[in-house]
Amino acid sequence: MGAVTNRAVTARGRALQRAAAGLAGRAERDARINAAAARVTAAQDCIRANAERRALAVAAADRAERDANAAADEQILEAVRELRADAMSVAGIAELLQLPVPRVRQLIKHTNAGGDAEPPAPETSAAHGGAG
């Protein structure tokens, strides 16, 4: 009878060890799954932060470009103003500045209007062949 009891106790002990090992294995697996999920979340946060930084940089670059272009437009308008003040013809200004005549006329119209509004946008290349 002692041998049967001994075997039963041993079998129960082994079953408990297997159950404990299974629980430990599941806990390790759960820890690995949680760690992988945390790494993915961190990587996604990094991607979102990079996209936000890029958007801010693009917006800043756009503002800088607009400001620089506005300053350049103002220099062009001032030059046209000075050339007209020296009684230069529209054709002469166009030739000197290598601008199409219609563009020079727009600039002159803008300078005559007092320059309060935005300078006229340059025309497309189709308008570059105009005469005047």
C-alpha positions in Angstrom: 0.0 0.0 0.0 2.9 2.4 0.7 4.2 2.0 -2.8 0.9 3.0 -4.4 0.6 6.0 -2.1 4.2 6.9 -2.9 3.5 6.7 -6.6 0.3 8.7 -6.3 2.1 11.4 -4.4 5.0 11.4 -6.9 2.5 11.6 -9.8 0.6 14.4 -8.1 3.9 16.2 -7.6 4.9 15.9 -11.2 1.5 17.1 -12.3 1.8 20.2 -10.1 5.3 20.8 -11.5 4.0 20.6 -15.0 1.1 22.9 -14.1 3.6 25.4 -12.5 5.9 25.2 -15.5 2.9 25.8 -17.8 1.8 28.8 -15.8 5.4 30.1 -15.8 5.6 29.5 -19.6 2.3 31.4 -20.0 3.5 34.2 -17.9 6.7 34.5 -19.9 4.7 34.4 -23.1 2.4 37.1 -21.9 5.4 39.2 -20.9 6.9 38.8 -24.4 3.5 39.7 -26.0 3.2 42.8 -23.8 6.8 43.8 -24.5 6.2 43.5 -28.3 3.0 45.5 -28.0 4.8 48.2 -26.0 7.6 48.4 -28.6 5.0 48.8 -31.4 3.2 51.5 -29.5 6.4 53.4 -28.9 7.4 53.0 -32.6 3.9 54.3 -33.7 4.3 57.3 -31.3 7.7 58.0 -32.9 6.2 57.9 -36.4 3.4 60.3 -35.4 5.9 62.7 -33.7 8.1 62.6 -36.9 5.0 63.5 -39.0 4.2 66.3 -36.7 7.7 67.7 -36.8 7.8 67.4 -40.6 4.4 69.3 -40.9 5.8 72.1 -38.6 9.0 72.2 -40.6 7.1 72.4 -43.9 4.8 75.1 -42.6 7.9 77.1 -41.4 9.6 76.7 -44.7 6.4 77.8 -46.5 6.2 80.9 -44.3 9.9 81.7 -44.9 9.4 81.3 -48.7 6.4 83.6 -48.7 8.3 86.2 -46.7 11.3 86.0 -49.0 9.1 86.2 -52.1 7.2 89.1 -50.7 10.5 90.9 -50.1 11.7 90.1 -53.6 8.4 91.3 -55.1 8.8 94.6 -53.3 12.3 95.0 -54.7 11.0 94.4 -58.2 8.2 96.9 -57.7 10.6 99.5 -56.4 12.9 98.9 -59.4 10.0 99.4 -61.8 8.9 102.5 -59.9 12.4 104.0 -60.2 12.7 103.1 -63.9 9.3 104.7 -64.6 10.3 107.7 -62.6 13.3 108.0 -65.0 10.8 108.0 -67.9 11.7 104.6 -69.3 9.1 103.1 -71.6 7.3 99.9 -70.8 9.1 98.1 -73.6 12.4 99.4 -72.4 11.7 98.2 -68.8 10.6 94.8 -70.1 13.7 94.4 -72.2 16.0 95.6 -69.4 14.4 93.4 -66.8 13.8 90.5 -69.2 10.2 90.4 -68.3 7.2 90.1 -70.7 5.5 93.5 -71.4 2.2 92.4 -69.9 4.0 91.6 -66.6 5.7 95.0 -66.6 2.3 96.6 -67.2 0.9 94.7 -64.2 3.8 95.9 -62.1 3.3 99.5 -63.2 -0.4 99.3 -62.5 0.4 98.0 -59.1 2.9 100.8 -58.4 0.4 103.4 -59.6 -2.3 102.0 -57.3 0.0 102.8 -54.3 1.2 99.3 -53.7 -1.2 98.6 -50.9 -2.3 95.3 -52.2 -0.3 92.2 -52.9 2.0 92.5 -55.9 0.5 90.8 -59.0 1.6 87.3 -59.5 3.9 86.6 -62.4 2.2 85.3 -65.5 2.7 81.9 -67.0 5.2 81.2 -69.8 2.4 81.5 -72.4 2.1 85.3 -71.7 5.9 85.9 -72.1 5.7 86.4 -75.8 3.4 89.5 -75.6 4.3 92.7 -77.4 3.7 96.2 -76.2 
